Amino acid sequence: MRLIVFEVRFVGTAEVFTLSPNPRHGGAKTYLVEAYVSKSDANGPAGIADRAVLASKEMGREGTFVRYVRSIFIPQDETCFHIFEAGSEQDARNAAARAGIQPERVLETNNFEATRPQLARSARGTGDARQRT
């Protein structure tokens, strides 16, 4: 039996899982699931995100770690990028399918996020647009 630990924040009525590596997740990787979403479907991306959260929780109860992270909707391109953490590409695909997402493609990603100390150091550097002379 696997213990699954979720870190959850609440934003409005939707649950958003934090994107921080956690060694307890046993080598989970991050996957981008690209899918078509019509720009005329104003509630589409939010509904898909809600279903993705539910699908991830359901898979967790069944013993498969999948964590829905977030979605990015680009109305001009009618494209939605869904971010999942999962043990494998197939697990990410299965979560997407349970959420009713029909992916164009699923790609493993690498994440790079600046931390506050790095931002502070760069603000002190020369040539920074935020500095006054």
C-alpha positions as a printed NumPy array, in Angstrom:
array([[  0.   ,   0.   ,   0.   ],
       [  1.342,   3.425,  -1.024],
       [  0.894,   6.559,   1.1  ],
       [  0.043,   9.525,  -1.095],
       [  0.629,  13.045,   0.213],
       [ -1.097,  16.012,  -1.425],
       [ -0.284,  19.65 ,  -0.765],
       [ -3.432,  21.679,  -1.486],
       [ -4.305,  25.374,  -1.641],
       [ -7.826,  26.661,  -2.212],
       [ -8.362,  29.444,  -4.742],
       [-12.018,  30.421,  -5.006],
       [-13.917,  27.203,  -5.489],
       [-11.158,  25.325,  -7.336],
       [ -8.399,  23.341,  -5.666],
       [ -4.908,  24.073,  -6.928],
       [ -2.037,  21.745,  -6.081],
       [  1.338,  23.304,  -5.368],
       [  4.196,  22.688,  -7.782],
       [  7.068,  21.761,  -5.514],
       [  9.224,  18.693,  -5.85 ],
       [  8.555,  16.282,  -3.033],
       [ 10.772,  13.222,  -2.624],
       [  7.845,  11.341,  -1.067],
       [  6.216,  11.244,  -4.506],
       [  8.658,   8.578,  -5.635],
       [ 10.191,  10.14 ,  -8.741],
       [  7.097,  11.8  , -10.187],
       [  7.741,  13.824, -13.321],
       [  5.874,  16.788, -14.759],
       [  3.853,  16.383, -17.963],
       [  2.233,  18.938, -20.239],
       [ -1.008,  17.75 , -21.826],
       [ -1.919,  19.861, -24.854],
       [ -5.551,  19.865, -25.985],
       [ -7.959,  21.789, -28.197],
       [-10.606,  23.856, -26.372],
       [-12.974,  26.086, -28.344],
       [-12.724,  29.777, -27.458],
       [-16.518,  29.945, -27.668],
       [-16.738,  27.519, -24.731],
       [-16.287,  30.171, -22.022],
       [-16.67 ,  27.713, -19.116],
       [-14.697,  24.917, -20.777],
       [-11.234,  25.388, -19.219],
       [-12.565,  25.827, -15.663],
       [-14.765,  22.76 , -15.973],
       [-11.883,  20.733, -17.366],
       [ -9.651,  21.815, -14.464],
       [-12.295,  20.745, -11.943],
       [-12.579,  17.343, -13.64 ],
       [ -8.776,  16.981, -13.712],
       [ -8.622,  17.546,  -9.932],
       [-11.291,  14.886,  -9.412],
       [ -9.558,  12.425, -11.771],
       [ -6.239,  12.893,  -9.944],
       [ -7.863,  12.293,  -6.564],
       [ -9.652,   9.216,  -7.862],
       [ -6.429,   7.743,  -9.228],
       [ -4.725,   8.502,  -5.906],
       [ -7.394,   6.562,  -4.032],
       [ -6.689,   3.663,  -6.401],
       [ -2.968,   3.794,  -5.59 ],
       [ -1.607,   5.669,  -8.618],
       [  0.039,   9.017,  -7.896],
       [ -1.139,  11.772, -10.232],
       [ -1.353,  15.421,  -9.27 ],
       [ -3.154,  18.04 , -11.329],
       [ -1.136,  21.26 , -11.11 ],
       [ -2.775,  23.876, -13.334],
       [ -4.11 ,  24.693, -16.775],
       [ -3.189,  27.514, -19.124],
       [ -5.849,  28.446, -21.704],
       [ -4.878,  30.399, -24.833],
       [ -8.201,  31.489, -26.405],
       [ -6.601,  32.933, -29.578],
       [ -5.138,  29.525, -30.379],
       [ -8.015,  27.488, -28.885],
       [ -5.35 ,  25.56 , -26.992],
       [ -5.233,  24.52 , -23.366],
       [ -2.104,  23.251, -21.632],
       [ -2.782,  21.069, -18.602],
       [  0.077,  20.36 , -16.203],
       [  0.153,  17.065, -14.302],
       [  2.718,  15.43 , -12.058],
       [  2.697,  11.658, -12.464],
       [  4.846,   8.569, -12.227],
       [  4.705,   8.041, -15.986],
       [  3.42 ,   9.554, -19.214],
       [  0.727,   6.865, -19.296],
       [ -0.498,   7.865, -15.822],
       [ -0.776,  11.496, -17.024],
       [ -2.661,  10.308, -20.124],
       [ -5.016,   8.221, -17.988],
       [ -5.782,  11.183, -15.708],
       [ -6.428,  13.372, -18.746],
       [ -8.755,  10.764, -20.239],
       [-10.713,  10.48 , -16.976],
       [-11.079,  14.267, -16.99 ],
       [-12.473,  14.175, -20.528],
       [ -9.358,  15.738, -22.045],
       [ -8.496,  14.55 , -25.546],
       [ -4.799,  15.37 , -25.844],
       [ -3.097,  16.431, -29.052],
       [  0.133,  15.42 , -27.332],
       [  1.648,  14.684, -23.911],
       [  5.182,  15.852, -23.189],
       [  7.52 ,  15.458, -20.229],
       [  8.686,  18.888, -19.048],
       [ 11.452,  20.48 , -17.013],
       [ 10.468,  23.292, -14.653],
       [ 12.631,  26.266, -13.792],
       [ 11.321,  28.714, -11.223],
       [ 13.138,  31.683,  -9.729],
       [ 13.283,  31.857,  -5.96 ],
       [ 12.961,  35.129,  -4.028],
       [ 16.663,  35.315,  -3.026],
       [ 17.669,  35.02 ,  -6.693],
       [ 15.273,  37.813,  -7.635],
       [ 16.669,  40.031,  -4.876],
       [ 20.248,  39.467,  -6.073],
       [ 19.331,  40.283,  -9.678],
       [ 17.606,  43.5  ,  -8.585],
       [ 20.897,  44.7  ,  -7.015],
       [ 22.918,  43.947, -10.138],
       [ 24.054,  46.615, -12.599],
       [ 21.902,  47.446, -15.584],
       [ 18.677,  46.401, -13.876],
       [ 15.756,  48.455, -15.227],
       [ 14.327,  48.739, -11.714],
       [ 17.363,  50.626, -10.381],
       [ 17.338,  54.417, -10.231],
       [ 20.502,  56.272, -11.143]])
